[in-house]
Amino acid sequence: MSPSKRPIRFGLALTQVRSSWDEVLEFARSAERLGYDSLWAIDHLVGVPDPSIPIFEGWTAIAALAGATERIRLGHQVLCVGFRHPSVLAKMAATLDHASGGRFTLGIGAGWNEEEFKAYGLSFPSIGTRLNQLDEALDLIKKLWTEEPVSYFGEQFHVEDAYCQPRPLQQPHPPILVGGSGEKVLLKIVAEHADIWNNMGWAHGLLPHKIEVLHKHCEALKRDPAEIEVSQQVLAAIGETETEAKVATERVVGELPFLSGGDDLVIAGRAEQCVERVQKTIDMGATTLMLSFGRRPSIETLEMFASEVMAKFR
């Protein structure tokens, strides 16, 4: 199978499960040096599924990395709408867009880990309410980025005569990524608000169907679906030999089983096998791959994938 000639971007999960900040810095700078297109922090306050796992907070991590990198795009996969009031988040994002030189993408979702919310004393309403929060938050954030002053009175949020100056560096505003796979409400929110849609890893095998649903929502809203970049969250593992590749694959699937959309969809194996599986996901409709190599991948793993797989699609 020959690699696609269509543009394909490779995003990389930051993996904040680290024992020192120096390790996070090395990972981010290596990702940039090796040519990965983007770097994405997770927005969890505790380890998942084990809350005792040490993890650096996502917003602070990306803000710090904005000053430690120069080219790679930065964002979150994805921010929980219930962690920060959207008016404050709009201001934070505008500032970070300047600090990063216009490299910031706002990734946001409804949130799902109820135990985490409760542990930190945060309200965890029903999924219907959380999706309503997400819809209103995106509407409000875009208004704060493009209008002034802003008064907004929704069911979930309200502001009165609010200004967000300076405006974001990227115009008309930073790209918005919405993560999730729900068909009735979430994908409708994507169709209305998002520049990028990130399909969850567990739904990888359903990507073509999900794209059809998204296109129907776009049609109803009279939006061109080609305006929305399709991103797929995916586990990845690579080895020089069959044995090494098998060990790496078992490790990453064992660490993050909830991200696996099926054994034949994990970007795993020797280099030529990884190339075939990347192409398979492209053929399913993805234009961006959000790669996760597990909790603490080595720099050597990133190097091997960049030189032997990613390079085939450049």
C-alpha positions in Angstrom: 0.0 0.0 0.0 1.5 3.3 -1.0 1.2 6.3 1.3 -1.4 8.9 0.6 -0.3 12.1 -1.0 -3.0 14.1 0.7 -1.9 16.3 3.5 -1.9 14.5 6.8 -1.0 16.0 10.2 0.5 14.1 13.1 -0.4 15.3 16.6 1.2 13.9 19.7 -0.3 13.3 23.2 2.0 15.1 25.7 1.8 12.4 28.3 2.0 14.5 31.5 2.5 11.4 33.6 6.0 12.2 34.5 8.1 12.4 37.6 9.9 15.7 36.7 9.2 18.8 34.6 12.5 18.3 32.9 11.1 15.1 31.3 8.1 17.0 30.0 10.4 19.6 28.5 12.5 17.0 26.8 9.5 15.3 25.4 8.0 18.6 24.0 11.3 19.8 22.5 12.0 16.4 21.0 8.5 16.4 19.4 9.2 19.8 17.8 12.7 18.8 16.6 11.4 15.7 15.0 8.7 17.5 13.0 5.5 16.5 14.8 2.8 19.0 13.9 1.1 19.5 17.2 1.3 18.7 20.9 -1.7 18.1 23.1 -2.0 18.0 26.8 -4.8 16.1 28.6 -7.1 18.0 31.0 -7.2 15.7 33.9 -6.5 16.6 37.5 -5.8 13.1 38.6 -4.4 10.0 36.8 -6.8 7.8 34.8 -7.7 5.2 35.6 -5.6 5.3 38.8 -6.1 8.7 40.5 -2.9 8.2 42.5 -0.7 8.4 39.3 1.2 11.7 39.3 0.2 14.1 36.5 1.0 17.7 35.7 -2.0 20.0 35.1 -2.8 20.5 31.5 -3.4 24.3 31.1 -0.3 25.2 33.1 1.8 22.7 31.1 0.8 24.0 27.7 1.3 27.7 28.9 4.8 26.8 30.1 5.6 24.9 26.9 4.6 27.9 24.8 7.8 29.6 26.0 9.9 26.5 25.6 9.0 25.8 21.9 9.0 27.8 18.7 7.1 26.0 15.9 4.9 23.2 17.1 1.2 23.9 17.6 -0.2 23.5 21.1 -3.5 22.6 22.6 -5.5 20.3 24.8 -7.2 17.0 24.1 -9.5 18.3 25.5 -10.3 20.9 28.1 -13.3 20.0 30.4 -16.0 22.7 30.1 -16.8 22.3 33.8 -13.3 23.1 35.0 -13.2 26.8 34.0 -15.9 29.5 33.4 -15.9 30.1 29.6 -15.5 33.9 29.9 -12.3 33.4 31.9 -11.2 30.7 29.5 -11.7 33.0 26.6 -9.3 35.5 28.2 -6.8 32.8 29.1 -6.8 31.5 25.6 -6.4 34.9 24.0 -3.4 35.5 26.2 -1.9 32.1 25.5 -2.4 32.7 21.8 -0.1 35.8 22.1 2.4 34.0 24.3 2.7 31.2 21.8 3.0 33.4 18.7 -0.3 32.3 17.4 0.2 28.5 17.8 -2.7 27.8 20.2 -5.7 25.7 19.3 -8.6 25.6 21.8 -9.6 22.0 22.3 -12.7 21.5 24.5 -15.3 18.8 25.4 -18.0 18.1 27.9 -15.9 16.1 30.4 -16.6 12.6 31.6 -14.6 11.5 34.6 -17.2 11.9 37.4 -14.8 10.7 40.2 -12.3 13.5 39.3 -14.9 16.2 39.4 -16.2 15.1 42.8 -12.7 14.7 44.2 -11.9 18.3 43.5 -15.3 19.6 44.6 -16.6 20.4 41.1 -20.2 20.1 40.0 -20.8 17.1 37.7 -24.3 17.6 36.1 -26.0 15.2 33.7 -24.6 14.6 30.2 -27.4 16.7 28.8 -26.5 19.7 30.9 -22.8 19.2 30.2 -23.4 19.3 26.5 -25.6 22.4 26.9 -22.7 23.9 28.8 -20.3 23.1 26.0 -22.6 24.6 23.3 -23.1 27.8 25.3 -19.4 28.0 26.2 -18.3 27.9 22.6 -20.9 30.5 21.6 -19.8 32.8 24.4 -16.1 32.3 23.8 -16.3 33.2 20.1 -18.3 36.3 20.9 -15.7 37.4 23.4 -13.0 36.9 20.9 -14.7 38.8 18.1 -17.2 41.3 19.7 -17.2 43.9 22.4 -18.6 44.5 24.8 -20.4 41.2 25.2 -23.5 40.5 27.2 -24.7 37.0 27.2 -27.6 35.4 29.1 -27.9 31.7 28.5 -29.2 28.8 30.6 -25.8 27.9 31.8 -23.6 31.0 31.6 -24.0 34.8 31.6 -21.8 37.8 31.3 -22.5 41.5 31.2 -20.6 44.2 29.3 -17.5 41.9 29.1 -14.4 42.9 27.1 -11.6 40.5 26.0 -8.7 42.7 25.0 -6.2 42.2 23.5 -8.0 40.0 21.0 -6.3 36.7 20.1 -3.4 36.9 17.7 -4.9 34.5 15.2 -7.8 36.0 13.3 -10.7 35.8 13.3 -9.8 33.6 16.3 -7.8 30.5 17.3 -9.0 27.2 15.8 -11.5 25.4 17.9 -11.3 21.6 18.3 -14.2 19.8 19.8 -13.6 16.2 21.0 -16.3 13.5 21.3 -18.3 11.0 19.4 -21.9 11.5 20.4 -24.1 11.6 17.3 -27.2 13.5 18.2 -25.8 16.4 20.2 -22.0 16.4 20.2 -21.6 16.2 16.4 -24.2 18.9 16.0 -22.1 21.2 18.3 -19.1 20.3 16.1 -21.0 21.3 13.0 -22.0 24.6 14.5 -18.8 25.7 16.2 -15.7 23.6 15.5 -12.8 24.0 13.0 -11.5 20.5 14.0 -13.4 17.5 15.2 -11.5 14.8 17.2 -13.1 11.4 17.2 -12.5 9.4 20.4 -10.1 6.4 20.2 -12.8 3.9 21.2 -14.9 5.0 18.2 -12.0 4.7 15.6 -13.8 1.9 13.8 -16.9 4.0 13.5 -15.1 7.0 11.9 -16.7 6.7 8.4 -20.2 6.5 9.9 -19.5 9.4 12.3 -18.3 11.5 9.4 -21.6 10.8 7.6 -23.6 11.9 10.7 -21.4 15.1 10.9 -22.1 15.9 7.3 -25.8 15.6 7.9 -25.6 18.1 10.7 -23.6 20.4 8.5 -26.2 20.2 5.8 -28.9 21.1 8.3 -26.9 24.1 9.4 -25.9 25.0 5.8 -22.2 24.7 6.6 -19.6 23.2 4.3 -18.3 20.1 6.0 -15.0 20.6 4.2 -14.4 23.4 6.6 -14.0 20.9 9.5 -10.7 19.0 9.9 -11.2 15.4 10.9 -8.9 14.2 13.7 -8.7 10.7 15.0 -7.4 9.8 18.4 -5.3 6.7 18.1 -2.9 4.5 20.0 0.5 3.9 18.5 3.5 1.6 19.0 6.5 0.7 16.9 9.4 -1.7 17.0 12.3 -2.6 14.8 11.5 -6.3 15.0 8.2 -8.3 15.3 9.0 -9.1 18.9 9.8 -5.5 19.9 6.7 -4.3 18.1 4.5 -6.9 19.9 5.9 -5.9 23.3 5.4 -2.2 22.6 1.8 -2.8 21.4 0.8 -4.9 24.4 2.2 -2.2 26.7 0.4 0.8 25.2 -2.9 -1.1 24.8 -2.6 -2.4 28.4 -2.0 1.1 29.7 -4.8 2.8 27.7 -7.3 0.1 26.7 -10.2 2.7 26.6 -8.5 4.5 23.7 -8.3 1.4 21.5 -10.7 1.2 18.6 -9.7 -2.4 17.7 -6.5 -4.3 17.3 -6.3 -3.7 13.6 -6.7 0.1 14.0 -3.9 0.7 16.5 -1.0 2.3 14.6 1.4 -0.6 15.6 4.0 -2.9 14.3 7.2 -2.5 12.4 7.6 0.7 10.3 6.0 -0.7 7.2 3.0 -2.0 9.2 2.6 1.4 10.8 2.6 3.1 7.4 -0.2 0.7 6.2 -2.3 1.5 9.3 -1.8 5.2 9.0 -3.0 4.9 5.4 -6.0 2.9 6.5 -7.1 5.6 8.9 -6.6 8.3 6.2 -8.8 6.2 3.9 -11.4 6.2 6.6 -11.6 10.0 6.3 -9.0 11.4 8.9 -6.8 14.3 8.0 -5.0 14.4 11.4 -3.8 11.6 13.7 -3.7 12.3 17.4 -1.0 9.7 18.4 -0.6 8.4 21.9 2.4 6.1 22.5 1.4 5.3 26.1 2.1 6.9 29.4 5.8 7.4 29.2 7.1 6.7 25.7 10.9 7.0 25.1 12.4 9.7 22.9 13.8 6.8 20.8 10.2 5.7 20.0 9.3 9.2 18.8 12.4 9.3 16.7 11.8 5.9 15.0 8.2 6.8 14.2 9.1 10.2 12.8 11.9 8.9 10.6 10.4 5.7 9.4 6.6 6.4 9.3 5.8 10.1 9.5 8.4 10.9 6.8 6.5 8.7 4.3 3.6 11.1 4.4 5.6 14.3 4.0 
